[in-house]
């Protein structure tokens, strides 16, 4: 059989942090783990040192 997936691991306990993981197509899970996923959790802050 064929399986449509984003990322699949077999017998592997860890993943590359640059590889996004999450749902496929319209699963509603989204993507995390890649650069774009981390940026979703960040808030830009400006700090001035006088």
PQR file with spaces between the fields and no chain letter, atoms N, CA, C, O and H, PARSE charges and radii, in Angstrom:
ATOM       1  N    UNK     1       0.822   -1.185    0.000 -0.4000 1.5000
ATOM       2  CA   UNK     1       0.000    0.000    0.000 -0.0000 2.0000
ATOM       3  C    UNK     1       0.863    1.244    0.000  0.5500 1.7000
ATOM       4  O    UNK     1       2.036    1.216    0.373 -0.5500 1.4000
ATOM       5  N    UNK     2       0.252    2.333   -0.428 -0.4000 1.5000
ATOM       6  CA   UNK     2       0.925    3.632   -0.387 -0.0000 2.0000
ATOM       7  C    UNK     2       0.347    4.463    0.749  0.5500 1.7000
ATOM       8  O    UNK     2      -0.822    4.334    1.114 -0.5500 1.4000
ATOM       9  H    UNK     2      -0.700    2.355   -0.731  0.4000 1.0000
ATOM      10  N    UNK     3       1.196    5.314    1.292 -0.4000 1.5000
ATOM      11  CA   UNK     3       0.767    6.157    2.394 -0.0000 2.0000
ATOM      12  C    UNK     3       1.221    7.589    2.101  0.5500 1.7000
ATOM      13  O    UNK     3       2.408    7.826    1.872 -0.5500 1.4000
ATOM      14  H    UNK     3       2.146    5.419    0.996  0.4000 1.0000
ATOM      15  N    UNK     4       0.290    8.540    2.105 -0.4000 1.5000
ATOM      16  CA   UNK     4       0.638    9.942    1.898 -0.0000 2.0000
ATOM      17  C    UNK     4       0.938   10.555    3.257  0.5500 1.7000
ATOM      18  O    UNK     4       0.070   10.627    4.127 -0.5500 1.4000
ATOM      19  H    UNK     4      -0.673    8.347    2.290  0.4000 1.0000
ATOM      20  N    UNK     5       2.165   10.990    3.426 -0.4000 1.5000
ATOM      21  CA   UNK     5       2.570   11.574    4.704 -0.0000 2.0000
ATOM      22  C    UNK     5       3.496   12.755    4.476  0.5500 1.7000
ATOM      23  O    UNK     5       3.992   12.967    3.370 -0.5500 1.4000
ATOM      24  H    UNK     5       2.870   10.932    2.720  0.4000 1.0000
ATOM      25  N    UNK     6       3.720   13.513    5.525 -0.4000 1.5000
ATOM      26  CA   UNK     6       4.702   14.588    5.482 -0.0000 2.0000
ATOM      27  C    UNK     6       6.073   14.026    5.808  0.5500 1.7000
ATOM      28  O    UNK     6       6.953   14.009    4.948 -0.5500 1.4000
ATOM      29  H    UNK     6       3.317   13.340    6.424  0.4000 1.0000
ATOM      30  N    UNK     7       6.268   13.565    7.038 -0.4000 1.5000
ATOM      31  CA   UNK     7       7.527   12.983    7.486 -0.0000 2.0000
ATOM      32  C    UNK     7       7.223   11.696    8.230  0.5500 1.7000
ATOM      33  O    UNK     7       6.341   11.666    9.089 -0.5500 1.4000
ATOM      34  H    UNK     7       5.553   13.578    7.736  0.4000 1.0000
ATOM      35  N    UNK     8       7.945   10.632    7.906 -0.4000 1.5000
ATOM      36  CA   UNK     8       7.725    9.340    8.560 -0.0000 2.0000
ATOM      37  C    UNK     8       9.043    8.827    9.111  0.5500 1.7000
ATOM      38  O    UNK     8      10.064    8.863    8.423 -0.5500 1.4000
ATOM      39  H    UNK     8       8.661   10.656    7.208  0.4000 1.0000
ATOM      40  N    UNK     9       9.027    8.351   10.347 -0.4000 1.5000
ATOM      41  CA   UNK     9      10.196    7.714   10.954 -0.0000 2.0000
ATOM      42  C    UNK     9       9.807    6.316   11.395  0.5500 1.7000
ATOM      43  O    UNK     9       8.733    6.111   11.959 -0.5500 1.4000
ATOM      44  H    UNK     9       8.198    8.323   10.906  0.4000 1.0000
ATOM      45  N    UNK    10      10.677    5.360   11.138 -0.4000 1.5000
ATOM      46  CA   UNK    10      10.458    3.990   11.584 -0.0000 2.0000
ATOM      47  C    UNK    10      11.642    3.597   12.456  0.5500 1.7000
ATOM      48  O    UNK    10      12.792    3.674   12.024 -0.5500 1.4000
ATOM      49  H    UNK    10      11.550    5.527   10.679  0.4000 1.0000
ATOM      50  N    UNK    11      11.357    3.177   13.682 -0.4000 1.5000
ATOM      51  CA   UNK    11      12.388    2.771   14.638 -0.0000 2.0000
ATOM      52  C    UNK    11      13.424    3.867   14.871  0.5500 1.7000
ATOM      53  O    UNK    11      14.626    3.602   14.895 -0.5500 1.4000
ATOM      54  H    UNK    11      10.423    3.114   14.033  0.4000 1.0000
ATOM      55  N    UNK    12      12.958    5.069   15.038 -0.4000 1.5000
ATOM      56  CA   UNK    12      13.861    6.188   15.306 -0.0000 2.0000
ATOM      57  C    UNK    12      13.238    7.063   16.383  0.5500 1.7000
ATOM      58  O    UNK    12      12.073    7.446   16.278 -0.5500 1.4000
ATOM      59  H    UNK    12      11.981    5.284   15.018  0.4000 1.0000
ATOM      60  N    UNK    13      14.006    7.379   17.412 -0.4000 1.5000
ATOM      61  CA   UNK    13      13.454    8.108   18.547 -0.0000 2.0000
ATOM      62  C    UNK    13      13.596    9.609   18.505  0.5500 1.7000
ATOM      63  O    UNK    13      12.954   10.295   19.299 -0.5500 1.4000
ATOM      64  H    UNK    13      14.953    7.069   17.497  0.4000 1.0000
ATOM      65  N    UNK    14      14.403   10.151   17.619 -0.4000 1.5000
ATOM      66  CA   UNK    14      14.580   11.590   17.570 -0.0000 2.0000
ATOM      67  C    UNK    14      14.540   12.075   16.130  0.5500 1.7000
ATOM      68  O    UNK    14      14.651   11.286   15.191 -0.5500 1.4000
ATOM      69  H    UNK    14      14.925    9.593   16.973  0.4000 1.0000
ATOM      70  N    UNK    15      14.379   13.399   15.969 -0.4000 1.5000
ATOM      71  CA   UNK    15      14.281   13.967   14.640 -0.0000 2.0000
ATOM      72  C    UNK    15      15.219   15.162   14.523  0.5500 1.7000
ATOM      73  O    UNK    15      15.727   15.677   15.519 -0.5500 1.4000
ATOM      74  H    UNK    15      14.289   14.039   16.732  0.4000 1.0000
ATOM      75  N    UNK    16      15.430   15.577   13.317 -0.4000 1.5000
ATOM      76  CA   UNK    16      16.242   16.756   13.041 -0.0000 2.0000
ATOM      77  C    UNK    16      15.414   17.996   13.338  0.5500 1.7000
ATOM      78  O    UNK    16      14.278   18.104   12.877 -0.5500 1.4000
ATOM      79  H    UNK    16      15.017   15.159   12.508  0.4000 1.0000
ATOM      80  N    UNK    17      15.964   18.935   14.102 -0.4000 1.5000
ATOM      81  CA   UNK    17      15.195   20.127   14.464 -0.0000 2.0000
ATOM      82  C    UNK    17      14.877   21.005   13.260  0.5500 1.7000
ATOM      83  O    UNK    17      13.983   21.847   13.337 -0.5500 1.4000
ATOM      84  H    UNK    17      16.887   18.847   14.477  0.4000 1.0000
ATOM      85  N    UNK    18      15.579   20.829   12.165 -0.4000 1.5000
ATOM      86  CA   UNK    18      15.291   21.605   10.960 -0.0000 2.0000
ATOM      87  C    UNK    18      14.188   20.985   10.118  0.5500 1.7000
ATOM      88  O    UNK    18      13.750   21.580    9.133 -0.5500 1.4000
ATOM      89  H    UNK    18      16.306   20.145   12.103  0.4000 1.0000
ATOM      90  N    UNK    19      13.738   19.805   10.492 -0.4000 1.5000
ATOM      91  CA   UNK    19      12.689   19.124    9.747 -0.0000 2.0000
ATOM      92  C    UNK    19      11.343   19.383   10.414  0.5500 1.7000
ATOM      93  O    UNK    19      11.129   18.940   11.542 -0.5500 1.4000
ATOM      94  H    UNK    19      14.094   19.322   11.292  0.4000 1.0000
ATOM      95  N    UNK    20      10.433   20.086    9.749 -0.4000 1.5000
ATOM      96  CA   UNK    20       9.133   20.345   10.355 -0.0000 2.0000
ATOM      97  C    UNK    20       8.313   19.070   10.495  0.5500 1.7000
ATOM      98  O    UNK    20       8.374   18.195    9.631 -0.5500 1.4000
ATOM      99  H    UNK    20      10.607   20.445    8.833  0.4000 1.0000
ATOM     100  N    UNK    21       7.557   18.959   11.564 -0.4000 1.5000
ATOM     101  CA   UNK    21       6.685   17.802   11.720 -0.0000 2.0000
ATOM     102  C    UNK    21       5.276   18.286   11.993  0.5500 1.7000
ATOM     103  O    UNK    21       5.076   19.416   12.438 -0.5500 1.4000
ATOM     104  H    UNK    21       7.508   19.669   12.266  0.4000 1.0000
ATOM     105  N    UNK    22       4.316   17.447   11.730 -0.4000 1.5000
ATOM     106  CA   UNK    22       2.936   17.840   11.956 -0.0000 2.0000
ATOM     107  C    UNK    22       2.009   17.106   11.021  0.5500 1.7000
ATOM     108  O    UNK    22       2.349   16.052   10.483 -0.5500 1.4000
ATOM     109  H    UNK    22       4.479   16.529   11.369  0.4000 1.0000
ATOM     110  N    UNK    23       0.848   17.664   10.835 -0.4000 1.5000
ATOM     111  CA   UNK    23      -0.169   17.012   10.028 -0.0000 2.0000
ATOM     112  C    UNK    23       0.111   17.076    8.538  0.5500 1.7000
ATOM     113  O    UNK    23       1.064   17.711    8.087 -0.5500 1.4000
ATOM     114  H    UNK    23       0.572   18.519   11.272  0.4000 1.0000
ATOM     115  N    UNK    24      -0.733   16.413    7.802 -0.4000 1.5000
ATOM     116  CA   UNK    24      -0.613   16.361    6.343 -0.0000 2.0000
ATOM     117  C    UNK    24      -1.883   16.923    5.736  0.5500 1.7000
ATOM     118  O    UNK    24      -2.982   16.555    6.150 -0.5500 1.4000
ATOM     119  H    UNK    24      -1.508   15.897    8.168  0.4000 1.0000
ATOM     120  N    UNK    25      -1.749   17.789    4.781 -0.4000 1.5000
ATOM     121  CA   UNK    25      -2.869   18.444    4.096 -0.0000 2.0000
ATOM     122  C    UNK    25      -3.773   19.162    5.092  0.5500 1.7000
ATOM     123  O    UNK    25      -3.299   20.067    5.779 -0.5500 1.4000
ATOM     124  H    UNK    25      -0.855   18.087    4.445  0.4000 1.0000
ATOM     125  N    UNK    26      -5.045   18.805    5.203 -0.4000 1.5000
ATOM     126  CA   UNK    26      -5.988   19.533    6.041 -0.0000 2.0000
ATOM     127  C    UNK    26      -6.255   18.821    7.365  0.5500 1.7000
ATOM     128  O    UNK    26      -7.399   18.750    7.813 -0.5500 1.4000
ATOM     129  H    UNK    26      -5.430   18.070    4.645  0.4000 1.0000
ATOM     130  N    UNK    27      -5.207   18.298    7.987 -0.4000 1.5000
ATOM     131  CA   UNK    27      -5.393   17.580    9.246 -0.0000 2.0000
ATOM     132  C    UNK    27      -5.702   18.524   10.399  0.5500 1.7000
ATOM     133  O    UNK    27      -6.289   18.107   11.397 -0.5500 1.4000
ATOM     134  H    UNK    27      -4.278   18.356    7.623  0.4000 1.0000
ATOM     135  N    UNK    28      -5.312   19.799   10.275 -0.4000 1.5000
ATOM     136  CA   UNK    28      -5.540   20.755   11.347 -0.0000 2.0000
ATOM     137  C    UNK    28      -4.457   20.743   12.408  0.5500 1.7000
ATOM     138  O    UNK    28      -4.528   21.517   13.362 -0.5500 1.4000
ATOM     139  H    UNK    28      -4.835   20.138    9.464  0.4000 1.0000
ATOM     140  N    UNK    29      -3.459   19.889   12.267 -0.4000 1.5000
ATOM     141  CA   UNK    29      -2.398   19.807   13.274 -0.0000 2.0000
ATOM     142  C    UNK    29      -1.371   20.909   13.068  0.5500 1.7000
ATOM     143  O    UNK    29      -0.856   21.446   14.048 -0.5500 1.4000
ATOM     144  H    UNK    29      -3.401   19.260   11.492  0.4000 1.0000
ATOM     145  N    UNK    30      -1.060   21.258   11.847 -0.4000 1.5000
ATOM     146  CA   UNK    30      -0.090   22.312   11.575 -0.0000 2.0000
ATOM     147  C    UNK    30       1.332   21.796   11.534  0.5500 1.7000
ATOM     148  O    UNK    30       1.562   20.587   11.508 -0.5500 1.4000
ATOM     149  H    UNK    30      -1.478   20.821   11.051  0.4000 1.0000
ATOM     150  N    UNK    31       2.289   22.717   11.529 -0.4000 1.5000
ATOM     151  CA   UNK    31       3.708   22.369   11.445 -0.0000 2.0000
ATOM     152  C    UNK    31       4.460   22.982   12.612  0.5500 1.7000
ATOM     153  O    UNK    31       4.225   24.136   12.969 -0.5500 1.4000
ATOM     154  H    UNK    31       2.102   23.699   11.550  0.4000 1.0000
ATOM     155  N    UNK    32       5.355   22.220   13.203 -0.4000 1.5000
ATOM     156  CA   UNK    32       6.232   22.703   14.262 -0.0000 2.0000
ATOM     157  C    UNK    32       7.597   22.078   14.065  0.5500 1.7000
ATOM     158  O    UNK    32       7.745   21.105   13.325 -0.5500 1.4000
ATOM     159  H    UNK    32       5.546   21.282   12.913  0.4000 1.0000
ATOM     160  N    UNK    33       8.590   22.637   14.726 -0.4000 1.5000
ATOM     161  CA   UNK    33       9.912   22.045   14.676 -0.0000 2.0000
ATOM     162  C    UNK    33      10.869   22.748   13.746  0.5500 1.7000
ATOM     163  O    UNK    33      12.057   22.841   14.054 -0.5500 1.4000
ATOM     164  H    UNK    33       8.470   23.428   15.327  0.4000 1.0000
ATOM     165  N    UNK    34      10.397   23.245   12.623 -0.4000 1.5000
ATOM     166  CA   UNK    34      11.258   23.979   11.707 -0.0000 2.0000
ATOM     167  C    UNK    34      11.393   25.426   12.136  0.5500 1.7000
ATOM     168  O    UNK    34      10.815   25.845   13.139 -0.5500 1.4000
ATOM     169  H    UNK    34       9.432   23.169   12.374  0.4000 1.0000
ATOM     170  N    UNK    35      12.153   26.178   11.379 -0.4000 1.5000
ATOM     171  CA   UNK    35      12.375   27.588   11.690 -0.0000 2.0000
ATOM     172  C    UNK    35      11.052   28.349   11.769  0.5500 1.7000
ATOM     173  O    UNK    35      10.855   29.155   12.677 -0.5500 1.4000
ATOM     174  H    UNK    35      12.624   25.838   10.565  0.4000 1.0000
ATOM     175  N    UNK    36      10.158   28.101   10.838 -0.4000 1.5000
ATOM     176  CA   UNK    36       8.877   28.798   10.826 -0.0000 2.0000
ATOM     177  C    UNK    36       8.044   28.452   12.055  0.5500 1.7000
ATOM     178  O    UNK    36       7.341   29.309   12.591 -0.5500 1.4000
ATOM     179  H    UNK    36      10.318   27.446   10.100  0.4000 1.0000
ATOM     180  N    UNK    37       8.119   27.202   12.503 -0.4000 1.5000
ATOM     181  CA   UNK    37       7.370   26.795   13.689 -0.0000 2.0000
ATOM     182  C    UNK    37       7.854   27.491   14.941  0.5500 1.7000
ATOM     183  O    UNK    37       7.046   27.909   15.771 -0.5500 1.4000
ATOM     184  H    UNK    37       8.690   26.506   12.067  0.4000 1.0000
ATOM     185  N    UNK    38       9.172   27.623   15.091 -0.4000 1.5000
ATOM     186  CA   UNK    38       9.718   28.321   16.255 -0.0000 2.0000
ATOM     187  C    UNK    38       9.335   29.793   16.242  0.5500 1.7000
ATOM     188  O    UNK    38       9.031   30.373   17.284 -0.5500 1.4000
ATOM     189  H    UNK    38       9.828   27.283   14.418  0.4000 1.0000
ATOM     190  N    UNK    39       9.351   30.390   15.064 -0.4000 1.5000
ATOM     191  CA   UNK    39       9.023   31.810   14.966 -0.0000 2.0000
ATOM     192  C    UNK    39       7.581   32.090   15.372  0.5500 1.7000
ATOM     193  O    UNK    39       7.273   33.207   15.789 -0.5500 1.4000
ATOM     194  H    UNK    39       9.598   29.919   14.217  0.4000 1.0000
ATOM     195  N    UNK    40       6.707   31.127   15.264 -0.4000 1.5000
ATOM     196  CA   UNK    40       5.319   31.307   15.688 -0.0000 2.0000
ATOM     197  C    UNK    40       5.209   31.504   17.197  0.5500 1.7000
ATOM     198  O    UNK    40       4.248   32.110   17.671 -0.5500 1.4000
ATOM     199  H    UNK    40       6.957   30.220   14.925  0.4000 1.0000
ATOM     200  N    UNK    41       6.178   31.002   17.953 -0.4000 1.5000
ATOM     201  CA   UNK    41       6.147   31.092   19.408 -0.0000 2.0000
ATOM     202  C    UNK    41       6.977   32.259   19.942  0.5500 1.7000
ATOM     203  O    UNK    41       7.037   32.462   21.154 -0.5500 1.4000
ATOM     204  H    UNK    41       6.959   30.511   17.568  0.4000 1.0000
ATOM     205  N    UNK    42       7.616   33.027   19.059 -0.4000 1.5000
ATOM     206  CA   UNK    42       8.474   34.130   19.478 -0.0000 2.0000
ATOM     207  C    UNK    42       7.753   35.459   19.353  0.5500 1.7000
ATOM     208  O    UNK    42       6.862   35.630   18.521 -0.5500 1.4000
ATOM     209  H    UNK    42       7.566   32.862   18.074  0.4000 1.0000
ATOM     210  N    UNK    43       8.157   36.391   20.192 -0.4000 1.5000
ATOM     211  CA   UNK    43       7.640   37.750   20.105 -0.0000 2.0000
ATOM     212  C    UNK    43       8.840   38.687   20.084  0.5500 1.7000
ATOM     213  O    UNK    43       9.679   38.646   20.984 -0.5500 1.4000
ATOM     214  H    UNK    43       8.882   36.253   20.867  0.4000 1.0000
ATOM     215  N    UNK    44       8.922   39.526   19.066 -0.4000 1.5000
ATOM     216  CA   UNK    44      10.040   40.449   18.937 -0.0000 2.0000
ATOM     217  C    UNK    44       9.944   41.525   20.000  0.5500 1.7000
ATOM     218  O    UNK    44       8.875   42.091   20.233 -0.5500 1.4000
ATOM     219  H    UNK    44       8.240   39.559   18.336  0.4000 1.0000
ATOM     220  N    UNK    45      11.063   41.802   20.642 -0.4000 1.5000
ATOM     221  CA   UNK    45      11.093   42.797   21.703 -0.0000 2.0000
ATOM     222  C    UNK    45      12.302   43.697   21.477  0.5500 1.7000
ATOM     223  O    UNK    45      13.396   43.206   21.198 -0.5500 1.4000
ATOM     224  H    UNK    45      11.931   41.342   20.453  0.4000 1.0000
ATOM     225  N    UNK    46      12.116   45.004   21.595 -0.4000 1.5000
ATOM     226  CA   UNK    46      13.210   45.953   21.448 -0.0000 2.0000
ATOM     227  C    UNK    46      13.674   46.384   22.825  0.5500 1.7000
ATOM     228  O    UNK    46      12.866   46.761   23.673 -0.5500 1.4000
ATOM     229  H    UNK    46      11.227   45.402   21.822  0.4000 1.0000
ATOM     230  N    UNK    47      14.984   46.325   23.044 -0.4000 1.5000
ATOM     231  CA   UNK    47      15.552   46.727   24.333 -0.0000 2.0000
ATOM     232  C    UNK    47      16.574   47.826   24.067  0.5500 1.7000
ATOM     233  O    UNK    47      17.487   47.653   23.259 -0.5500 1.4000
ATOM     234  H    UNK    47      15.640   46.018   22.354  0.4000 1.0000
ATOM     235  N    UNK    48      16.415   48.954   24.750 -0.4000 1.5000
ATOM     236  CA   UNK    48      17.353   50.066   24.629 -0.0000 2.0000
ATOM     237  C    UNK    48      18.242   50.100   25.858  0.5500 1.7000
ATOM     238  O    UNK    48      17.763   49.965   26.984 -0.5500 1.4000
ATOM     239  H    UNK    48      15.674   49.094   25.407  0.4000 1.0000
ATOM     240  N    UNK    49      19.538   50.281   25.639 -0.4000 1.5000
ATOM     241  CA   UNK    49      20.492   50.408   26.735 -0.0000 2.0000
ATOM     242  C    UNK    49      20.984   51.851   26.747  0.5500 1.7000
ATOM     243  O    UNK    49      21.677   52.286   25.826 -0.5500 1.4000
ATOM     244  H    UNK    49      19.927   50.390   24.724  0.4000 1.0000
ATOM     245  N    UNK    50      20.627   52.584   27.784 -0.4000 1.5000
ATOM     246  CA   UNK    50      20.999   54.012   27.848 -0.0000 2.0000
ATOM     247  C    UNK    50      22.234   54.237   28.673  0.5500 1.7000
ATOM     248  O    UNK    50      22.675   55.376   28.825 -0.5500 1.4000
ATOM     249  H    UNK    50      20.065   52.231   28.532  0.4000 1.0000
